[in-house]
């Protein structure tokens, strides 16, 4: 098991965020989020990415791309 960060955005409720999830791989991480927020758009980060500021910046950039489309 690894600690993997995942971004999620569930519309129309507008639940968005990121969090670490303990899972075997990226697929399992996204399944955890989908159970909590069915239909959410998700993105899984590399388990090697641990810098909190970099994760926050990537999250902001990711949300910006979602809302532009």
C-alpha positions in Angstrom: 0.0 0.0 0.0 1.1 3.5 -0.8 0.0 6.9 0.1 -1.2 8.6 -3.1 -2.7 12.0 -3.5 -5.8 12.4 -5.6 -7.6 15.5 -6.9 -11.4 15.4 -7.3 -14.1 17.7 -8.4 -17.8 16.7 -8.2 -20.2 18.9 -10.0 -22.9 20.3 -9.6 -22.3 20.1 -5.9 -18.9 21.7 -6.4 -17.1 19.5 -4.0 -13.5 19.8 -4.9 -10.3 19.0 -3.1 -7.3 16.8 -2.8 -6.2 14.3 -0.2 -3.9 11.4 0.3 -5.4 7.9 0.1 -3.8 4.6 1.2 -4.1 2.2 -1.7 -2.3 -0.3 -3.9 -2.3 1.9 -7.0 -3.9 4.9 -8.8 -6.9 2.9 -9.9 -7.7 1.9 -6.3 -7.3 5.5 -5.2 -9.8 6.7 -7.8 -12.3 4.0 -6.8 -12.2 5.3 -3.2 -13.0 8.8 -4.3 -15.7 7.6 -6.8 -17.5 5.8 -3.9 -17.6 9.0 -1.9 -18.3 11.4 -4.9 -19.9 9.4 -7.7 -19.2 10.8 -11.1 -16.4 13.1 -9.9 -13.6 14.1 -12.2 -10.4 12.8 -10.7 -6.6 12.9 -11.2 -4.1 10.8 -9.3 -0.6 12.1 -8.6 2.6 10.1 -8.5 3.2 8.6 -5.1 6.6 10.2 -5.2 5.1 13.7 -5.2 5.0 14.8 -1.6 5.8 18.5 -1.6 2.6 20.2 -0.2 3.1 23.5 -2.0 3.7 21.8 -5.4 0.6 19.7 -4.8 -1.5 22.8 -4.1 -0.2 24.6 -7.2 -0.9 21.5 -9.4 -4.4 21.4 -7.9 -5.1 25.0 -8.6 -3.9 24.6 -12.2 -5.9 21.4 -12.6 -9.1 23.1 -11.4 -8.5 26.0 -13.7 -8.3 23.6 -16.7 -11.5 21.8 -15.7 -13.5 25.1 -15.4 -12.2 26.5 -18.7 -13.6 23.5 -20.6 
